[in-house]
Amino acid sequence: GRSYGTLCTTGVAVLGTLIAAAGAGTRQYVSGLSVVVASGTVDCAITNVGTIAGPNGAGVLTRGQFTPGGGINKDFIPIQASGTNGTLAFWLGGAGTAYFTVQYWQGV
């Protein structure tokens, strides 16, 4: 598997891509993730469908509102698969900075 992490900062609600779609017929398989807030009080979500109308609904792997130093670490048993040609995305609501990390692999 692979691990990918990024630091995201925003002053408004924003949706962004963590891992782009790998191609037709391919899925993202998520075995674990973590969210850690560095600053601000931030509503955070990670989704495995890529496009969501806000941080709710199908495909949300985790969501929570955390203060600095807070967050969540999750391992998935069973592994969580995206839809075909799926994307892993993050959502931030409010002002602050958060670290997002996902453990994943891509396959059919």
PyMOL commands that set and color helices and strands:
alter all, ss='L'
color gray80, all
select strands_A, chain A and resi 2-10+14-19+27-40+42-47+60-66+71-81+88-93+96-107
alter strands_A, ss='S'
color yellow, strands_A
deselect
rebuild
show_as cartoon
